[in-house]
């Protein structure tokens, strides 16, 4: 629990007011936002899964080059350490 609940409540009210002004600027109505909340969550999940799919493709592509190079240097380092 926050040590100063009054300050926390004031901060929450001010931030809520600022976000409310910004949403109003973009003509977003609170009732429409709540009505479409399920769709919004689904859209967020779909966007995140798209980003993950896109990222994994490039991580795997890069790993095909990076991992063997790292393995060679790792083994060379182990061999040098074993000599000393």
PDB file of N, CA, C and O in Angstrom, chain B, residues numbered from 101:
ATOM      1  N   UNK B 101       0.838  -1.172   0.000  1.00  0.00           N
ATOM      2  CA  UNK B 101       0.000   0.000   0.000  1.00  0.00           C
ATOM      3  C   UNK B 101       0.888   1.242   0.000  1.00  0.00           C
ATOM      4  O   UNK B 101       1.872   1.296   0.738  1.00  0.00           O
ATOM      5  N   UNK B 102       0.559   2.219  -0.803  1.00  0.00           N
ATOM      6  CA  UNK B 102       1.363   3.447  -0.815  1.00  0.00           C
ATOM      7  C   UNK B 102       1.336   4.128   0.552  1.00  0.00           C
ATOM      8  O   UNK B 102       0.345   4.055   1.278  1.00  0.00           O
ATOM      9  N   UNK B 103       2.433   4.786   0.885  1.00  0.00           N
ATOM     10  CA  UNK B 103       2.507   5.452   2.180  1.00  0.00           C
ATOM     11  C   UNK B 103       1.581   6.657   2.237  1.00  0.00           C
ATOM     12  O   UNK B 103       1.037   6.972   3.295  1.00  0.00           O
ATOM     13  N   UNK B 104       1.399   7.329   1.117  1.00  0.00           N
ATOM     14  CA  UNK B 104       0.544   8.505   1.107  1.00  0.00           C
ATOM     15  C   UNK B 104      -0.563   8.303   0.073  1.00  0.00           C
ATOM     16  O   UNK B 104      -0.399   8.606  -1.109  1.00  0.00           O
ATOM     17  N   UNK B 105      -1.680   7.787   0.549  1.00  0.00           N
ATOM     18  CA  UNK B 105      -2.794   7.447  -0.333  1.00  0.00           C
ATOM     19  C   UNK B 105      -3.364   8.698  -1.002  1.00  0.00           C
ATOM     20  O   UNK B 105      -3.773   8.648  -2.162  1.00  0.00           O
ATOM     21  N   UNK B 106      -3.392   9.810  -0.283  1.00  0.00           N
ATOM     22  CA  UNK B 106      -3.943  11.049  -0.831  1.00  0.00           C
ATOM     23  C   UNK B 106      -3.162  11.498  -2.064  1.00  0.00           C
ATOM     24  O   UNK B 106      -3.762  11.867  -3.074  1.00  0.00           O
ATOM     25  N   UNK B 107      -1.826  11.471  -1.993  1.00  0.00           N
ATOM     26  CA  UNK B 107      -0.991  11.854  -3.138  1.00  0.00           C
ATOM     27  C   UNK B 107      -1.201  10.909  -4.319  1.00  0.00           C
ATOM     28  O   UNK B 107      -1.251  11.340  -5.471  1.00  0.00           O
ATOM     29  N   UNK B 108      -1.322   9.623  -4.022  1.00  0.00           N
ATOM     30  CA  UNK B 108      -1.538   8.638  -5.072  1.00  0.00           C
ATOM     31  C   UNK B 108      -2.873   8.877  -5.774  1.00  0.00           C
ATOM     32  O   UNK B 108      -2.945   8.828  -7.002  1.00  0.00           O
ATOM     33  N   UNK B 109      -3.910   9.131  -5.016  1.00  0.00           N
ATOM     34  CA  UNK B 109      -5.225   9.406  -5.599  1.00  0.00           C
ATOM     35  C   UNK B 109      -5.208  10.661  -6.463  1.00  0.00           C
ATOM     36  O   UNK B 109      -5.808  10.689  -7.538  1.00  0.00           O
ATOM     37  N   UNK B 110      -4.522  11.696  -5.995  1.00  0.00           N
ATOM     38  CA  UNK B 110      -4.427  12.935  -6.778  1.00  0.00           C
ATOM     39  C   UNK B 110      -3.693  12.673  -8.087  1.00  0.00           C
ATOM     40  O   UNK B 110      -4.119  13.151  -9.138  1.00  0.00           O
ATOM     41  N   UNK B 111      -2.589  11.915  -8.037  1.00  0.00           N
ATOM     42  CA  UNK B 111      -1.851  11.584  -9.260  1.00  0.00           C
ATOM     43  C   UNK B 111      -2.725  10.801 -10.230  1.00  0.00           C
ATOM     44  O   UNK B 111      -2.716  11.066 -11.432  1.00  0.00           O
ATOM     45  N   UNK B 112      -3.482   9.831  -9.706  1.00  0.00           N
ATOM     46  CA  UNK B 112      -4.372   9.047 -10.564  1.00  0.00           C
ATOM     47  C   UNK B 112      -5.450   9.918 -11.197  1.00  0.00           C
ATOM     48  O   UNK B 112      -5.770   9.751 -12.373  1.00  0.00           O
ATOM     49  N   UNK B 113      -6.007  10.838 -10.429  1.00  0.00           N
ATOM     50  CA  UNK B 113      -7.027  11.731 -10.971  1.00  0.00           C
ATOM     51  C   UNK B 113      -6.458  12.641 -12.056  1.00  0.00           C
ATOM     52  O   UNK B 113      -7.094  12.841 -13.091  1.00  0.00           O
ATOM     53  N   UNK B 114      -5.276  13.188 -11.832  1.00  0.00           N
ATOM     54  CA  UNK B 114      -4.657  14.077 -12.825  1.00  0.00           C
ATOM     55  C   UNK B 114      -4.325  13.303 -14.092  1.00  0.00           C
ATOM     56  O   UNK B 114      -4.596  13.785 -15.192  1.00  0.00           O
ATOM     57  N   UNK B 115      -3.746  12.120 -13.962  1.00  0.00           N
ATOM     58  CA  UNK B 115      -3.413  11.315 -15.140  1.00  0.00           C
ATOM     59  C   UNK B 115      -4.672  10.891 -15.886  1.00  0.00           C
ATOM     60  O   UNK B 115      -4.694  10.893 -17.116  1.00  0.00           O
ATOM     61  N   UNK B 116      -5.723  10.525 -15.148  1.00  0.00           N
ATOM     62  CA  UNK B 116      -6.983  10.157 -15.784  1.00  0.00           C
ATOM     63  C   UNK B 116      -7.564  11.329 -16.555  1.00  0.00           C
ATOM     64  O   UNK B 116      -8.088  11.155 -17.655  1.00  0.00           O
ATOM     65  N   UNK B 117      -7.474  12.527 -15.981  1.00  0.00           N
ATOM     66  CA  UNK B 117      -7.970  13.723 -16.655  1.00  0.00           C
ATOM     67  C   UNK B 117      -7.193  13.978 -17.945  1.00  0.00           C
ATOM     68  O   UNK B 117      -7.788  14.265 -18.984  1.00  0.00           O
ATOM     69  N   UNK B 118      -5.863  13.872 -17.879  1.00  0.00           N
ATOM     70  CA  UNK B 118      -5.032  14.113 -19.067  1.00  0.00           C
ATOM     71  C   UNK B 118      -5.334  13.085 -20.156  1.00  0.00           C
ATOM     72  O   UNK B 118      -5.489  13.444 -21.323  1.00  0.00           O
ATOM     73  N   UNK B 119      -5.419  11.813 -19.781  1.00  0.00           N
ATOM     74  CA  UNK B 119      -5.731  10.768 -20.753  1.00  0.00           C
ATOM     75  C   UNK B 119      -7.132  10.983 -21.318  1.00  0.00           C
ATOM     76  O   UNK B 119      -7.355  10.770 -22.510  1.00  0.00           O
ATOM     77  N   UNK B 120      -8.077  11.400 -20.479  1.00  0.00           N
ATOM     78  CA  UNK B 120      -9.433  11.686 -20.946  1.00  0.00           C
ATOM     79  C   UNK B 120      -9.455  12.804 -21.970  1.00  0.00           C
ATOM     80  O   UNK B 120     -10.180  12.722 -22.961  1.00  0.00           O
ATOM     81  N   UNK B 121      -8.666  13.853 -21.742  1.00  0.00           N
ATOM     82  CA  UNK B 121      -8.571  14.957 -22.706  1.00  0.00           C
ATOM     83  C   UNK B 121      -8.001  14.453 -24.033  1.00  0.00           C
ATOM     84  O   UNK B 121      -8.517  14.783 -25.101  1.00  0.00           O
ATOM     85  N   UNK B 122      -6.937  13.654 -23.960  1.00  0.00           N
ATOM     86  CA  UNK B 122      -6.322  13.113 -25.178  1.00  0.00           C
ATOM     87  C   UNK B 122      -7.296  12.223 -25.953  1.00  0.00           C
ATOM     88  O   UNK B 122      -7.395  12.328 -27.176  1.00  0.00           O
ATOM     89  N   UNK B 123      -8.010  11.352 -25.245  1.00  0.00           N
ATOM     90  CA  UNK B 123      -8.975  10.490 -25.913  1.00  0.00           C
ATOM     91  C   UNK B 123     -10.103  11.313 -26.531  1.00  0.00           C
ATOM     92  O   UNK B 123     -10.580  10.997 -27.621  1.00  0.00           O
ATOM     93  N   UNK B 124     -10.519  12.351 -25.848  1.00  0.00           N
ATOM     94  CA  UNK B 124     -11.557  13.238 -26.373  1.00  0.00           C
ATOM     95  C   UNK B 124     -11.086  13.931 -27.642  1.00  0.00           C
ATOM     96  O   UNK B 124     -11.866  14.129 -28.573  1.00  0.00           O
ATOM     97  N   UNK B 125      -9.808  14.301 -27.680  1.00  0.00           N
ATOM     98  CA  UNK B 125      -9.242  14.947 -28.859  1.00  0.00           C
ATOM     99  C   UNK B 125      -9.361  14.046 -30.085  1.00  0.00           C
ATOM    100  O   UNK B 125      -9.560  14.530 -31.199  1.00  0.00           O
ATOM    101  N   UNK B 126      -9.240  12.733 -29.879  1.00  0.00           N
ATOM    102  CA  UNK B 126      -9.348  11.766 -30.968  1.00  0.00           C
ATOM    103  C   UNK B 126     -10.780  11.239 -31.132  1.00  0.00           C
ATOM    104  O   UNK B 126     -10.997  10.232 -31.806  1.00  0.00           O
ATOM    105  N   UNK B 127     -11.753  11.919 -30.517  1.00  0.00           N
ATOM    106  CA  UNK B 127     -13.181  11.563 -30.606  1.00  0.00           C
ATOM    107  C   UNK B 127     -13.460  10.137 -30.148  1.00  0.00           C
ATOM    108  O   UNK B 127     -14.248   9.422 -30.767  1.00  0.00           O
ATOM    109  N   UNK B 128     -12.817   9.733 -29.071  1.00  0.00           N
ATOM    110  CA  UNK B 128     -13.062   8.414 -28.509  1.00  0.00           C
ATOM    111  C   UNK B 128     -14.009   8.578 -27.341  1.00  0.00           C
ATOM    112  O   UNK B 128     -13.725   9.296 -26.382  1.00  0.00           O
ATOM    113  N   UNK B 129     -15.147   7.895 -27.438  1.00  0.00           N
ATOM    114  CA  UNK B 129     -16.200   7.976 -26.427  1.00  0.00           C
ATOM    115  C   UNK B 129     -16.008   6.842 -25.421  1.00  0.00           C
ATOM    116  O   UNK B 129     -15.734   5.711 -25.821  1.00  0.00           O
ATOM    117  N   UNK B 130     -16.148   7.122 -24.117  1.00  0.00           N
ATOM    118  CA  UNK B 130     -15.949   6.062 -23.121  1.00  0.00           C
ATOM    119  C   UNK B 130     -16.873   4.859 -23.325  1.00  0.00           C
ATOM    120  O   UNK B 130     -16.444   3.718 -23.153  1.00  0.00           O
ATOM    121  N   UNK B 131     -18.128   5.099 -23.686  1.00  0.00           N
ATOM    122  CA  UNK B 131     -19.052   3.975 -23.873  1.00  0.00           C
ATOM    123  C   UNK B 131     -18.635   3.130 -25.072  1.00  0.00           C
ATOM    124  O   UNK B 131     -18.731   1.904 -25.021  1.00  0.00           O
ATOM    125  N   UNK B 132     -18.173   3.765 -26.155  1.00  0.00           N
ATOM    126  CA  UNK B 132     -17.695   3.017 -27.319  1.00  0.00           C
ATOM    127  C   UNK B 132     -16.429   2.234 -26.977  1.00  0.00           C
ATOM    128  O   UNK B 132     -16.245   1.105 -27.432  1.00  0.00           O
ATOM    129  N   UNK B 133     -15.573   2.838 -26.182  1.00  0.00           N
ATOM    130  CA  UNK B 133     -14.334   2.170 -25.785  1.00  0.00           C
ATOM    131  C   UNK B 133     -14.649   0.911 -24.983  1.00  0.00           C
ATOM    132  O   UNK B 133     -14.060  -0.143 -25.222  1.00  0.00           O
ATOM    133  N   UNK B 134     -15.570   1.016 -24.040  1.00  0.00           N
ATOM    134  CA  UNK B 134     -15.936  -0.147 -23.231  1.00  0.00           C
ATOM    135  C   UNK B 134     -16.667  -1.192 -24.057  1.00  0.00           C
ATOM    136  O   UNK B 134     -16.482  -2.391 -23.846  1.00  0.00           O
ATOM    137  N   UNK B 135     -17.506  -0.744 -25.007  1.00  0.00           N
ATOM    138  CA  UNK B 135     -18.257  -1.677 -25.845  1.00  0.00           C
ATOM    139  C   UNK B 135     -17.307  -2.484 -26.732  1.00  0.00           C
ATOM    140  O   UNK B 135     -17.533  -3.671 -26.963  1.00  0.00           O
ATOM    141  N   UNK B 136     -16.265  -1.855 -27.218  1.00  0.00           N
ATOM    142  CA  UNK B 136     -15.315  -2.515 -28.119  1.00  0.00           C
ATOM    143  C   UNK B 136     -14.098  -3.070 -27.396  1.00  0.00           C
ATOM    144  O   UNK B 136     -13.115  -3.441 -28.037  1.00  0.00           O
ATOM    145  N   UNK B 137     -14.149  -3.130 -26.080  1.00  0.00           N
ATOM    146  CA  UNK B 137     -12.988  -3.565 -25.305  1.00  0.00           C
ATOM    147  C   UNK B 137     -12.562  -4.983 -25.670  1.00  0.00           C
ATOM    148  O   UNK B 137     -11.368  -5.255 -25.799  1.00  0.00           O
ATOM    149  N   UNK B 138     -13.516  -5.882 -25.837  1.00  0.00           N
ATOM    150  CA  UNK B 138     -13.176  -7.255 -26.218  1.00  0.00           C
ATOM    151  C   UNK B 138     -12.473  -7.291 -27.560  1.00  0.00           C
ATOM    152  O   UNK B 138     -11.483  -8.003 -27.727  1.00  0.00           O
ATOM    153  N   UNK B 139     -12.976  -6.531 -28.514  1.00  0.00           N
ATOM    154  CA  UNK B 139     -12.347  -6.464 -29.830  1.00  0.00           C
ATOM    155  C   UNK B 139     -10.973  -5.843 -29.747  1.00  0.00           C
ATOM    156  O   UNK B 139     -10.052  -6.265 -30.446  1.00  0.00           O
ATOM    157  N   UNK B 140     -10.831  -4.847 -28.902  1.00  0.00           N
ATOM    158  CA  UNK B 140      -9.541  -4.180 -28.752  1.00  0.00           C
ATOM    159  C   UNK B 140      -8.500  -5.139 -28.198  1.00  0.00           C
ATOM    160  O   UNK B 140      -7.368  -5.173 -28.680  1.00  0.00           O
ATOM    161  N   UNK B 141      -8.870  -5.909 -27.201  1.00  0.00           N
ATOM    162  CA  UNK B 141      -7.938  -6.882 -26.621  1.00  0.00           C
ATOM    163  C   UNK B 141      -7.554  -7.915 -27.672  1.00  0.00           C
ATOM    164  O   UNK B 141      -6.390  -8.302 -27.773  1.00  0.00           O
ATOM    165  N   UNK B 142      -8.528  -8.356 -28.450  1.00  0.00           N
ATOM    166  CA  UNK B 142      -8.243  -9.331 -29.499  1.00  0.00           C
ATOM    167  C   UNK B 142      -7.308  -8.740 -30.547  1.00  0.00           C
ATOM    168  O   UNK B 142      -6.410  -9.431 -31.029  1.00  0.00           O
ATOM    169  N   UNK B 143      -7.504  -7.481 -30.905  1.00  0.00           N
ATOM    170  CA  UNK B 143      -6.637  -6.829 -31.877  1.00  0.00           C
ATOM    171  C   UNK B 143      -5.213  -6.697 -31.339  1.00  0.00           C
ATOM    172  O   UNK B 143      -4.248  -6.864 -32.085  1.00  0.00           O
ATOM    173  N   UNK B 144      -5.085  -6.401 -30.060  1.00  0.00           N
ATOM    174  CA  UNK B 144      -3.757  -6.288 -29.438  1.00  0.00           C
ATOM    175  C   UNK B 144      -3.049  -7.638 -29.468  1.00  0.00           C
ATOM    176  O   UNK B 144      -1.863  -7.712 -29.791  1.00  0.00           O
ATOM    177  N   UNK B 145      -3.766  -8.698 -29.136  1.00  0.00           N
ATOM    178  CA  UNK B 145      -3.171 -10.033 -29.138  1.00  0.00           C
ATOM    179  C   UNK B 145      -2.747 -10.424 -30.549  1.00  0.00           C
ATOM    180  O   UNK B 145      -1.672 -10.993 -30.739  1.00  0.00           O
ATOM    181  N   UNK B 146      -3.589 -10.120 -31.543  1.00  0.00           N
ATOM    182  CA  UNK B 146      -3.240 -10.439 -32.928  1.00  0.00           C
ATOM    183  C   UNK B 146      -2.006  -9.655 -33.376  1.00  0.00           C
ATOM    184  O   UNK B 146      -1.140 -10.195 -34.064  1.00  0.00           O
ATOM    185  N   UNK B 147      -1.929  -8.388 -32.987  1.00  0.00           N
ATOM    186  CA  UNK B 147      -0.774  -7.573 -33.359  1.00  0.00           C
ATOM    187  C   UNK B 147       0.500  -8.113 -32.709  1.00  0.00           C
ATOM    188  O   UNK B 147       1.545  -8.193 -33.354  1.00  0.00           O
ATOM    189  N   UNK B 148       0.411  -8.478 -31.440  1.00  0.00           N
ATOM    190  CA  UNK B 148       1.581  -9.019 -30.741  1.00  0.00           C
ATOM    191  C   UNK B 148       2.028 -10.345 -31.346  1.00  0.00           C
ATOM    192  O   UNK B 148       3.225 -10.594 -31.493  1.00  0.00           O
ATOM    193  N   UNK B 149       1.070 -11.191 -31.696  1.00  0.00           N
ATOM    194  CA  UNK B 149       1.463 -12.472 -32.294  1.00  0.00           C
ATOM    195  C   UNK B 149       2.097 -12.251 -33.664  1.00  0.00           C
ATOM    196  O   UNK B 149       3.005 -12.988 -34.049  1.00  0.00           O
ATOM    197  N   UNK B 150       1.629 -11.246 -34.403  1.00  0.00           N
ATOM    198  CA  UNK B 150       2.245 -10.926 -35.685  1.00  0.00           C
ATOM    199  C   UNK B 150       3.679 -10.453 -35.516  1.00  0.00           C
ATOM    200  O   UNK B 150       4.556 -10.821 -36.297  1.00  0.00           O
ATOM    201  N   UNK B 151       3.916  -9.637 -34.499  1.00  0.00           N
ATOM    202  CA  UNK B 151       5.272  -9.144 -34.234  1.00  0.00           C
ATOM    203  C   UNK B 151       6.181 -10.294 -33.824  1.00  0.00           C
ATOM    204  O   UNK B 151       7.331 -10.366 -34.258  1.00  0.00           O
ATOM    205  N   UNK B 152       5.671 -11.188 -32.993  1.00  0.00           N
ATOM    206  CA  UNK B 152       6.471 -12.334 -32.550  1.00  0.00           C
ATOM    207  C   UNK B 152       6.813 -13.230 -33.737  1.00  0.00           C
ATOM    208  O   UNK B 152       7.957 -13.663 -33.882  1.00  0.00           O
ATOM    209  N   UNK B 153       5.816 -13.511 -34.591  1.00  0.00           N
ATOM    210  CA  UNK B 153       6.084 -14.335 -35.771  1.00  0.00           C
ATOM    211  C   UNK B 153       7.130 -13.678 -36.670  1.00  0.00           C
ATOM    212  O   UNK B 153       8.031 -14.350 -37.172  1.00  0.00           O
ATOM    213  N   UNK B 154       7.012 -12.386 -36.870  1.00  0.00           N
ATOM    214  CA  UNK B 154       7.961 -11.646 -37.700  1.00  0.00           C
ATOM    215  C   UNK B 154       9.352 -11.692 -37.080  1.00  0.00           C
ATOM    216  O   UNK B 154      10.336 -11.911 -37.787  1.00  0.00           O
ATOM    217  N   UNK B 155       9.443 -11.490 -35.775  1.00  0.00           N
ATOM    218  CA  UNK B 155      10.733 -11.456 -35.096  1.00  0.00           C
ATOM    219  C   UNK B 155      11.419 -12.805 -35.047  1.00  0.00           C
ATOM    220  O   UNK B 155      12.632 -12.895 -35.234  1.00  0.00           O
ATOM    221  N   UNK B 156      10.654 -13.854 -34.798  1.00  0.00           N
ATOM    222  CA  UNK B 156      11.242 -15.192 -34.702  1.00  0.00           C
ATOM    223  C   UNK B 156      11.887 -15.588 -36.021  1.00  0.00           C
ATOM    224  O   UNK B 156      12.952 -16.205 -36.035  1.00  0.00           O
ATOM    225  N   UNK B 157      11.249 -15.236 -37.120  1.00  0.00           N
ATOM    226  CA  UNK B 157      11.800 -15.553 -38.441  1.00  0.00           C
ATOM    227  C   UNK B 157      13.210 -14.987 -38.582  1.00  0.00           C
ATOM    228  O   UNK B 157      14.114 -15.684 -39.042  1.00  0.00           O
ATOM    229  N   UNK B 158      13.402 -13.731 -38.190  1.00  0.00           N
ATOM    230  CA  UNK B 158      14.703 -13.094 -38.346  1.00  0.00           C
ATOM    231  C   UNK B 158      15.704 -13.550 -37.296  1.00  0.00           C
ATOM    232  O   UNK B 158      16.903 -13.603 -37.570  1.00  0.00           O
ATOM    233  N   UNK B 159      15.236 -13.878 -36.108  1.00  0.00           N
ATOM    234  CA  UNK B 159      16.138 -14.416 -35.083  1.00  0.00           C
ATOM    235  C   UNK B 159      16.708 -15.749 -35.541  1.00  0.00           C
ATOM    236  O   UNK B 159      17.908 -15.993 -35.416  1.00  0.00           O
ATOM    237  N   UNK B 160      15.855 -16.604 -36.069  1.00  0.00           N
ATOM    238  CA  UNK B 160      16.334 -17.901 -36.558  1.00  0.00           C
ATOM    239  C   UNK B 160      17.278 -17.741 -37.737  1.00  0.00           C
ATOM    240  O   UNK B 160      18.283 -18.445 -37.834  1.00  0.00           O
ATOM    241  N   UNK B 161      16.960 -16.825 -38.622  1.00  0.00           N
ATOM    242  CA  UNK B 161      17.821 -16.572 -39.771  1.00  0.00           C
ATOM    243  C   UNK B 161      19.205 -16.097 -39.325  1.00  0.00           C
ATOM    244  O   UNK B 161      20.218 -16.569 -39.841  1.00  0.00           O
ATOM    245  N   UNK B 162      19.252 -15.179 -38.380  1.00  0.00           N
ATOM    246  CA  UNK B 162      20.524 -14.688 -37.859  1.00  0.00           C
ATOM    247  C   UNK B 162      21.274 -15.744 -37.068  1.00  0.00           C
ATOM    248  O   UNK B 162      22.504 -15.795 -37.097  1.00  0.00           O
ATOM    249  N   UNK B 163      20.525 -16.598 -36.354  1.00  0.00           N
ATOM    250  CA  UNK B 163      21.159 -17.635 -35.547  1.00  0.00           C
ATOM    251  C   UNK B 163      21.901 -18.653 -36.402  1.00  0.00           C
ATOM    252  O   UNK B 163      22.876 -19.254 -35.950  1.00  0.00           O
ATOM    253  N   UNK B 164      21.447 -18.849 -37.630  1.00  0.00           N
ATOM    254  CA  UNK B 164      22.124 -19.781 -38.535  1.00  0.00           C
ATOM    255  C   UNK B 164      23.562 -19.326 -38.783  1.00  0.00           C
ATOM    256  O   UNK B 164      24.438 -20.159 -39.017  1.00  0.00           O
ATOM    257  N   UNK B 165      23.815 -18.025 -38.734  1.00  0.00           N
ATOM    258  CA  UNK B 165      25.157 -17.487 -38.952  1.00  0.00           C
ATOM    259  C   UNK B 165      25.883 -17.261 -37.627  1.00  0.00           C
ATOM    260  O   UNK B 165      27.056 -17.611 -37.498  1.00  0.00           O
ATOM    261  N   UNK B 166      25.205 -16.685 -36.656  1.00  0.00           N
ATOM    262  CA  UNK B 166      25.843 -16.253 -35.411  1.00  0.00           C
ATOM    263  C   UNK B 166      26.266 -17.432 -34.536  1.00  0.00           C
ATOM    264  O   UNK B 166      27.383 -17.438 -34.018  1.00  0.00           O
ATOM    265  N   UNK B 167      25.412 -18.410 -34.366  1.00  0.00           N
ATOM    266  CA  UNK B 167      25.704 -19.513 -33.444  1.00  0.00           C
ATOM    267  C   UNK B 167      26.930 -20.317 -33.874  1.00  0.00           C
ATOM    268  O   UNK B 167      27.782 -20.586 -33.027  1.00  0.00           O
ATOM    269  N   UNK B 168      27.069 -20.713 -35.130  1.00  0.00           N
ATOM    270  CA  UNK B 168      28.302 -21.431 -35.501  1.00  0.00           C
ATOM    271  C   UNK B 168      29.571 -20.600 -35.298  1.00  0.00           C
ATOM    272  O   UNK B 168      30.593 -21.132 -34.863  1.00  0.00           O
ATOM    273  N   UNK B 169      29.516 -19.308 -35.605  1.00  0.00           N
ATOM    274  CA  UNK B 169      30.690 -18.444 -35.386  1.00  0.00           C
ATOM    275  C   UNK B 169      31.013 -18.363 -33.902  1.00  0.00           C
ATOM    276  O   UNK B 169      32.178 -18.454 -33.513  1.00  0.00           O
ATOM    277  N   UNK B 170      29.997 -18.194 -33.080  1.00  0.00           N
ATOM    278  CA  UNK B 170      30.202 -18.137 -31.631  1.00  0.00           C
ATOM    279  C   UNK B 170      30.789 -19.461 -31.135  1.00  0.00           C
ATOM    280  O   UNK B 170      31.689 -19.468 -30.294  1.00  0.00           O
ATOM    281  N   UNK B 171      30.284 -20.570 -31.650  1.00  0.00           N
ATOM    282  CA  UNK B 171      30.762 -21.880 -31.225  1.00  0.00           C
ATOM    283  C   UNK B 171      32.243 -22.066 -31.553  1.00  0.00           C
ATOM    284  O   UNK B 171      32.989 -22.611 -30.739  1.00  0.00           O
ATOM    285  N   UNK B 172      32.675 -21.623 -32.727  1.00  0.00           N
ATOM    286  CA  UNK B 172      34.088 -21.718 -33.106  1.00  0.00           C
ATOM    287  C   UNK B 172      34.945 -20.906 -32.141  1.00  0.00           C
ATOM    288  O   UNK B 172      35.941 -21.413 -31.624  1.00  0.00           O
ATOM    289  N   UNK B 173      34.569 -19.651 -31.892  1.00  0.00           N
ATOM    290  CA  UNK B 173      35.341 -18.815 -30.974  1.00  0.00           C
ATOM    291  C   UNK B 173      35.317 -19.366 -29.553  1.00  0.00           C
ATOM    292  O   UNK B 173      36.321 -19.284 -28.847  1.00  0.00           O
ATOM    293  N   UNK B 174      34.197 -19.923 -29.124  1.00  0.00           N
ATOM    294  CA  UNK B 174      34.082 -20.510 -27.799  1.00  0.00           C
ATOM    295  C   UNK B 174      35.045 -21.685 -27.656  1.00  0.00           C
ATOM    296  O   UNK B 174      35.756 -21.802 -26.657  1.00  0.00           O
ATOM    297  N   UNK B 175      35.060 -22.553 -28.666  1.00  0.00           N
ATOM    298  CA  UNK B 175      35.950 -23.715 -28.620  1.00  0.00           C
ATOM    299  C   UNK B 175      37.416 -23.323 -28.686  1.00  0.00           C
ATOM    300  O   UNK B 175      38.256 -23.947 -28.038  1.00  0.00           O
ATOM    301  N   UNK B 176      37.732 -22.286 -29.468  1.00  0.00           N
ATOM    302  CA  UNK B 176      39.113 -21.776 -29.523  1.00  0.00           C
ATOM    303  C   UNK B 176      39.518 -21.228 -28.155  1.00  0.00           C
ATOM    304  O   UNK B 176      40.630 -21.473 -27.687  1.00  0.00           O
ATOM    305  N   UNK B 177      38.622 -20.496 -27.525  1.00  0.00           N
ATOM    306  CA  UNK B 177      38.908 -19.960 -26.188  1.00  0.00           C
ATOM    307  C   UNK B 177      39.110 -21.071 -25.166  1.00  0.00           C
ATOM    308  O   UNK B 177      39.998 -20.976 -24.319  1.00  0.00           O
ATOM    309  N   UNK B 178      38.310 -22.107 -25.233  1.00  0.00           N
ATOM    310  CA  UNK B 178      38.472 -23.239 -24.317  1.00  0.00           C
ATOM    311  C   UNK B 178      39.810 -23.947 -24.561  1.00  0.00           C
ATOM    312  O   UNK B 178      40.486 -24.343 -23.611  1.00  0.00           O
ATOM    313  N   UNK B 179      40.184 -24.102 -25.814  1.00  0.00           N
ATOM    314  CA  UNK B 179      41.455 -24.760 -26.147  1.00  0.00           C
ATOM    315  C   UNK B 179      42.632 -23.947 -25.627  1.00  0.00           C
ATOM    316  O   UNK B 179      43.589 -24.514 -25.100  1.00  0.00           O
ATOM    317  N   UNK B 180      42.575 -22.612 -25.770  1.00  0.00           N
ATOM    318  CA  UNK B 180      43.658 -21.747 -25.272  1.00  0.00           C
ATOM    319  C   UNK B 180      43.732 -21.805 -23.768  1.00  0.00           C
ATOM    320  O   UNK B 180      44.827 -21.821 -23.205  1.00  0.00           O
ATOM    321  N   UNK B 181      42.581 -21.836 -23.094  1.00  0.00           N
ATOM    322  CA  UNK B 181      42.559 -21.887 -21.639  1.00  0.00           C
ATOM    323  C   UNK B 181      43.120 -23.225 -21.140  1.00  0.00           C
ATOM    324  O   UNK B 181      43.769 -23.282 -20.096  1.00  0.00           O
ATOM    325  N   UNK B 182      42.869 -24.279 -21.883  1.00  0.00           N
ATOM    326  CA  UNK B 182      43.359 -25.607 -21.489  1.00  0.00           C
ATOM    327  C   UNK B 182      44.873 -25.697 -21.635  1.00  0.00           C
ATOM    328  O   UNK B 182      45.522 -26.393 -20.854  1.00  0.00           O
ATOM    329  N   UNK B 183      45.460 -24.995 -22.638  1.00  0.00           N
ATOM    330  CA  UNK B 183      46.917 -24.980 -22.828  1.00  0.00           C
ATOM    331  C   UNK B 183      47.616 -24.300 -21.666  1.00  0.00           C
ATOM    332  O   UNK B 183      48.696 -24.724 -21.256  1.00  0.00           O
ATOM    333  N   UNK B 184      47.017 -23.261 -21.137  1.00  0.00           N
ATOM    334  CA  UNK B 184      47.679 -22.484 -20.061  1.00  0.00           C
ATOM    335  C   UNK B 184      47.468 -23.193 -18.797  1.00  0.00           C
ATOM    336  O   UNK B 184      47.928 -22.739 -17.750  1.00  0.00           O
TER     337      UNK B 184
END
